[in-house]
Amino acid sequence: MADKEYSADIITLIDDDNVQHEFELLDAIETDDGRYVALLPYLGDDAEGAADGSEYYILQVVEVEGGEEELTEIEDEEMLDTLAEIFETRFSEIYGEED
């Protein structure tokens, strides 16, 4: 079997202070409540990709004017905990790790 070359899905987000931040898209899910993504801070190719051991962020995908999409923070702590459990289960299945 030939080795597949891994290519990270990198997205750039701009914060309220107009500062750009790069993230690796770890996973995306859709529930009855909406669409969500899990993002890990990306350090760039020179730093060997995503930050190992870093926290990942869960954001909601929201459609805004003109059909464009925007990522927003999740205010509901219970919803955030539920989504974290879903993503953790999926990460375990995908990556075969418990952490």
Stockholm file with secondary structure:
# STOCKHOLM 1.0

chainA/1-99         MADKEYSADIITLIDDDNVQHEFELLDAIETDDGRYVALLPYLGDDAEGAADGSEYYILQVVEVEGGEEELTEIEDEEMLDTLAEIFETRFSEIYGEED
#=GR chainA/1-99 SS CCCCCCCCCEEEEECTTSCEEEEEEEEEEEETTEEEEEEEEBCCGGGTSBCTTCCCEEEEEEECGGGCEEEECCCCHHHHHHHHHHHHHHHHHHHCCCC
#=GC SS_cons        CCCCCCCCCEEEEECTTSCEEEEEEEEEEEETTEEEEEEEEBCCGGGTSBCTTCCCEEEEEEECGGGCEEEECCCCHHHHHHHHHHHHHHHHHHHCCCC
//
